[in-house]
Amino acid sequence: MSDGPTYGFDTLQIHAGARPDPATGARQTPIYQTTAYVFRDAEHAAALFNLQEVGYIYSRLTNPTVAVLQERVATLEGGVGAVCCSSGHAAQIMALFPLMGPGCNVVASTRLYGGTVTQFSQTIKRFGWSATFVDTDDLEAVKAAIDENTRAVFCESVANPGGYVTDIRALADVADAAGIPLIVDNTSATPYLCRPIEQGATLVVHSTTKYLTGNGTVTGGCIVDSGKFDWSANDKFPSLSQPEPAYHGLKFHETFGPLAFTFHGIAIGLRDLGMTMNPQAAHYTLMGIETLSLRMERHVENARKIAEWLEADERVEYVTYAGLASSPYHDRVKAQYPRGAGALFTFAVKGGYDACVKLVNALEIFSHVANLGDARSLIIHSASTTHRQLTPEQQEAAGAGPGVVRVSIGIEDANDLIADLDQALAKASA
Ligand SMILES: *Cc1c(COP(=O)(O)O)cnc(C)c1O
């Protein structure tokens, strides 16, 4: 597709980044199942290795199928470039990698995917990095947590475990004033419900494993760059602003301008960390994205219907869905998430732990899995699974108390989902 007029989301989700295959005319993007690419001649090879010419060398770095996905996600997010990688967690490391160094920290929201909390609070310490967790609704606390070694602020848009949406604009202003980028994990909202770059974010990360692929088939991740951050404005980001010793002294920002972060992600990040997305995974995710808007509309519509039904049910104590009129985030949803608050929420069942376990066991359509963003409806009782090792106090603080279940509402018939919940709640409260 040409760069012509600005097309609508429904058009871009099918066409952005793709063109008929130059070799065969194949209309669908082929899976380029190849490791290496033949150089035209020695000069061509040298130009590619010098980053003087953009092209394909080796699939740890770039692959034509993956490249289509990168351009598609970048376009849908309103960024200048994107780098795909092997999982959402890989994307988080890849996003932080050019920014951080030993002794540096990231200020992160307390409301994050459980795996991200572990990655940030434990594993990144091995790189000499650290994370400070704050309530991102308390902007003064965010400002206070930023020190001279902070290199980024990190949050989720529609956040785990559900019922919360972040005020991205306000957080971006705080990060801007501190001269550091805001990184937004947009996995649960997708660019259909939220475009963090428009709200001031510098980088967007995705677990493409979830809604972008949409049917629980492959893991993948993506980092999108807005291209708007001035990496040379202060001395905090030497990997981007200063000569990079890992690439014969190349200055990425000076050389590539707004594409500095993207080029660094490929030339250094994928080259040396090797968290590469394979072309099969890119293919599945491209197929998923073609129907993203249609699925997200149904996800939101079903989530709203089911949350309202649960809220009115006597066997349910409370429902935390930001799309409900009763949510404290109702106004924020209207202003920043006009297409809806996603399809992820928690609800508390009267009868506590035992009732939740019975509910999960009795459901027939809902699957009991540790995943979200599938076409199928999913449920998890966090207190007996993902949050099992925490104290009851820690579970409550994480929104995963013993009497709470988290659901990821799928795109099945909403009436069938309600009937399934109804019969399972009857068994749970018997
Ligand atoms: C699943 C998920 C991740 C991690 O992604 P993987 O692809 O499983 O590595 C990160 N953030 C959010 C919000 C997620 O839902």
The ligand as an SDF file (V2000), in Angstrom:
LIG
                    3D

 15 15  0  0  0  0  0  0  0  0999 V2000
    0.8800  -11.6510   28.5280 C   0  0  0  0  0  0  0  0  0  0  0  0
    1.3130  -10.2950   28.8660 C   0  0  0  0  0  0  0  0  0  0  0  0
    2.6700   -9.9630   28.9140 C   0  0  0  0  0  0  0  0  0  0  0  0
    3.7520  -10.9820   28.6300 C   0  0  0  0  0  0  0  0  0  0  0  0
    3.6680  -11.4200   27.3150 O   0  0  0  0  0  0  0  0  0  0  0  0
    4.1850  -12.8700   26.8280 P   0  0  0  0  0  0  0  0  0  0  0  0
    3.9060  -12.8600   25.3730 O   0  0  0  0  0  0  0  0  0  0  0  0
    3.4150  -13.9070   27.5890 O   0  0  0  0  0  0  0  0  0  0  0  0
    5.6490  -12.9080   27.1530 O   0  0  0  0  0  0  0  0  0  0  0  0
    3.0080   -8.6680   29.2250 C   0  0  0  0  0  0  0  0  0  0  0  0
    2.0670   -7.7460   29.4950 N   0  0  0  0  0  0  0  0  0  0  0  0
    0.7570   -8.0280   29.4690 C   0  0  0  0  0  0  0  0  0  0  0  0
   -0.2360   -6.9580   29.7650 C   0  0  0  0  0  0  0  0  0  0  0  0
    0.3310   -9.3120   29.1590 C   0  0  0  0  0  0  0  0  0  0  0  0
   -0.9710   -9.5910   29.1210 O   0  0  0  0  0  0  0  0  0  0  0  0
  1  2  1  0
  2  3  1  0
  2 14  2  0
  3  4  1  0
  3 10  2  0
  4  5  1  0
  5  6  1  0
  6  7  2  0
  6  8  1  0
  6  9  1  0
 10 11  1  0
 11 12  2  0
 12 13  1  0
 12 14  1  0
 14 15  1  0
M  END
$$$$
